[in-house]
């Protein structure tokens, strides 16, 4: 019997190889992250899983290659940020297609918005946790890169802020009310949103690669149900 391919392990190893080679690292990490996101529902839990595995791959590659790790970590983080920026934009497009001019009263839509609002915090926190398990030296080098990024802010976070401003106070109030009430399990509409957002992301990535850039190899798809989102956003 042919053993099943673990897409998470494939992603880690592909990222490690890219970091060890050290060429076009930001672009390569971006493309690997995008490819992994496209094979999953674009939910917060799946985004965190991809970020975790990419970060672990960066840690492995940093130990294998002869390179400036501070620079490599900075480029890898920027590559993940570039990919998540596209994911947020895909979510915005998907959300507008689902809702139109309708008010944000559906609890599943409120949940989707609340997840989008938390992406930047969860992104940086996931990288931090993945770095913590890689040894003191790697953890220390990541800490400096993460501190700089947390102070300056990510492109993903800026896009999220712009998105929330676009939808106005009504959306932010709905998202806060949903968090205070506690999240419920996602139903069909929320799952449709995640699937639609993933489809939009695939189209955006194809357009990104249309200029002659060769896309990174595509990890094996992983069919995994979205886990429940955290009950509150860490302030």
N, C-alpha and C positions, 0 to 999 in steps of 0.2 A: 504494500500500500504506500502510495506517495505521501510523504508527510505534508501536513498543511503549512502554508507559508504564513508566518506571523507578520502582518503589515507594520506593526510597531517596531519590531526588530529590524525589518527592512529599512524603515525610515531612519532609525538610529544609525545603522551601518552606512547608509548612503550619505547621511550628514557628516559622519565621522570621516569618511573618505574625502569629502569635499573640503573639510576643514584641514585635514592633513596635507592636502595638495595646495591649499591656500590661494587658489586662483579664482578671481571673480567671486569672492566668497559671499558678498552681500546678495548679488543676483542669484547665485546658486541656492543659497538658503531660502531666499524668497520663493523661488520656483519650487523647491522641494516642499516648503510649507503649503503653498497654494495647491500643489498636486495632492497632498495628503488631505487637505480640507475638502477638496472636491469629491473625494471618495466617501465622505461621511455627511450626515446631516449637519447643517451649519448651526449647531447649538453650542451653548457656552461650555458644556461638559466635553464635547468633542474638540472644541478649540483648545481647551486646556490640555487635553490628551495629546494633541499634535504638538503644542508648544513644549510640553514635558519631554516628549520623545526627541524632538529636534535639539533641545538643550542638552539632553543626555548624549546625543550624538556629537554635539560640539565638544563636550567634555572629553569624550573618547578620542576625538580627532586631535584635540589640543595636546594630549599626552603622547600621541603617535607621531605628530609632525614636528618639524624644527621651524618654529615661527614665533612671531611676536604675539603672545597670547592676548595681551590687552587689546591690541588692534584687531585680532581675530574675533574676540568676544564682542567688541563694539560693532564690527561688521555683521556678525551673525545676529546680534540683537536688532540691528537696523533692518536686516533682511526679513526677520520675523515680523517686525513692525510694518514693513512694506506690505507683506502678505495680509496681515490683519486689517490694514487700511482698506484693502480691496474687499475683504470679507464684510467689513462694516458698510461699505458702499453697496455691496450686493444685498445686504440685509435691508438697507434703506429702500432700494428699488423694489425688492420683494414685498416689503411692508406697504409701500404706496400702491402696488398692484392689488394687494389683498383688501386694503381698507378703502381706497378711494377717498371720498369726502366724509366717510362715516366717522362718527365719534368713537373714541377709544374706550368702549364700555366692555367689550368682551375680555374676560379674565385671561384668556390665552394670549391675546394681543398685548395686554398689559405685562404679562410674564415675559414675552419676547422683548418688549421695550426695556424692561428692567434688566434683562440679561445683557442687552447691547450696552446699556449704561455702565455696566460693571466690567466690560471687556478689558479696559486698560489696567485696572487694579489687578484683575485676575491674571492677566498676561505677565506683569512684572512679578507678582507673587509666585506664579508657577515656575518661572525661570529661577527665582531665588531658592525655592524648595528643591528644584532639580540640581542646582549648583551645590546645595548644602550636603548632598550625598556623595560628592565627588572628591572629597579630601580638602584639607585646610588650604592648600595653595590655590587650587581651582576656586574654592569658595571665596577666598580673599580677592582674587583677580576679578571675579564676577561682581563682587560687592562694589568695587569702584565704578565699574561700568554702569551697574544698576542705579547707583546713587546719582551719577551724572544724568542719566535718563529720567529718573524720577523728578529731579529738579527742573530739567528743561521741558519735560513732558514728551509724550510720544505723538507721532503723527496720527496714530490710531485714536488716541484720546482727544486730539483736536477735532478729528472727524466726528467722533461721538458727540462732542459738545455742539458742533455745528448742526448735527442732526437733531439734537434735542431742542436747539433754538428754532430750527425750522418748524418743528411740530408745536412749539409753544408751551405755555404754562399748563395747558390741559393735559398734555402727554406726561409731563413731569409729575403733575399731581396724581395722575392715574397710576404711574409707576410707583410712586411713594405709597399710595393707598394699598396697592397690591402687595408691596413688601411688608407693610405693617400688618396686613391681614394674614400673611403667610401664603407661600406658593402652594398651589394644588398641582396634581399630576397633569402633565400636558395631554390634551385631547386632540382630536383630529385636526382642528384648525391650526394649532401651534405646530404640529408635525408637518402639516402642509406648508406652513411658513418656512420651516427649516429646510425642507426639501426644495422649495422654490428658490430660497436664497442660495442654496448650493448650486442649483442650475444656473442662476445668474452669474455666480462666481466663475463657473466653467466658461461661460461665454466671454466674460471679461478677461480671463486668463488667455483664452485663444486669441483675443484681439491684441493682448500684450505681446504674445509671441509671434504675431503676424509679420513683424518687421524683420524677420530672418533669424531671430534668436532661436536656438535649439532648445526646446523645453527639457527640463530634467526628467529622468525616467520616472514613470508613475508607479508608486507603491501599490501593492495589492489592496483591493477594496476591503473595507471592514464594515460589516453590518452590525452595528451596535446601537441599541436603543439609548436615547438621551437619558442621562440620570437626572434626578431632581436637582434643581438649582439650589444654591445655598439660601438659607432663610433670610439673610440680611446682608446688606452691603457694608463691608468694613469701611468705616469713615476714616 
